[in-house]
Amino acid sequence: MNDPVVDEVRNARDSHAARFNYDLDAIFRDIKEQERKSGRTFLSFPPRTVEPNHASRSISPDLPTSQTASAREAAPAADPQR
């Protein structure tokens, strides 16, 4: 199933890239030049820092860190008779 709007955007992107022989640096420079010529104000923000999520760490040192408490609780208990 093709979406005509998506196809149009992809064709425009490909045509623009072909003008610069698919050179990403040249494409970037052209986009920045178009922004400058537009007279509009463009904002840039510094990257956000992400704090580590310590809540997902394993409580028991002998279990892998990817195993969460809910996964341990859902696991069937080992049969001591075996």
Secondary structure, 3 states (H helix, E strand, C coil): CCCHHHHHHHHHHHHHHHHCCCCHHHHHHHHHHHHHHHCCCCCCCCCCCCCCCHHHCCCCCCCCCCCCHHHHHHCCCCCCCC
